Amino acid sequence: MRPEDLVFWLRAAPFVPFRIVMNSGTTFEVRHPEMLVIMRTSFVYFVPTDEPLVYDRGHMFGLVLIERIDPVAAPPAAGSNGAARA
């Protein structure tokens, strides 16, 4: 996936929460634009806490590992419980 593909979702007005589905089946729900930092060939996903805009840790992944992006309103893929897995 290209960086521009993720930027499209992050800059949507109004922002629409979305789910990143990796080739491995791992999913990450992005419920706020600040949960994700996009670089040229990778992205960093920040794991949220119960406190708004406070994050527990970050995980870096290659953009080539993204299978697809779905709006969060879409049902999770078969075999997924809808929660972010890392």
Buried (B, 14 or more C-beta within 10 A) or exposed (E): BEBEEBEEBBEEEEEEBBBBBBEEEBBBBBEBEEBBBBEEEBBEBBEBEEEEEEBEEEEEBEBEBBBEBBEBEEEBBEEBEEEBEE
